[in-house]
């Protein structure tokens, strides 16, 4: 056991000059990989493929960050989101369905990265956004009903007006 402790903690037992927390974590990941013989497998191979998409994206990013593949500051993440949004707009303008799908994925992935940077769970964020949409949609429906309109009979403009009223409270 003592050999294992010394091997896994060179920053404590003197055989390493790593001083930052990030450096220690990166070294720890390298030591674990070499001990487990994972050199032949891709680093991200253990991130569960059956996880919900947002959760898996977050775990992939966290694991990549452990080995230093990360933005140093949040402004880099925000710049990436803007870049991906522009690429999505370009794909939409070109009416390239495959590119639109790919760029939507890249944009979502980048937004999940912002959530990770802020220590927020993207699944919880999405669940809250869904709840908010359902609540507002219900309010919009009630506003339309109070004007003797059904969802099916209302025009897009009437729905938009009711939606804006629902947002205001």
Number of C-alpha atoms within 10 A of each C-alpha: 6 7 8 8 11 14 16 18 17 17 18 15 11 10 11 12 11 16 10 10 9 14 16 19 16 17 20 19 17 17 15 12 15 11 12 8 9 13 11 7 10 8 16 12 10 10 13 12 9 8 11 10 14 20 17 17 20 24 19 18 20 17 17 15 16 18 17 14 11 17 13 10 9 14 11 13 20 15 12 19 21 14 15 21 18 14 19 22 15 15 19 16 10 11 11 13 11 11 16 19 14 14 21 18 14 19 21 17 20 24 21 26 28 21 17 17 17 10 9 14 14 20 16 12 14 12 11 12 12 12 12 13 13 12 14 20 17 14 18 23 20 17 20 20 13 10 11 10 16 15 14 7 11 17 12 11 9 16 20 13 15 22 19 13 14 18 15 8 7
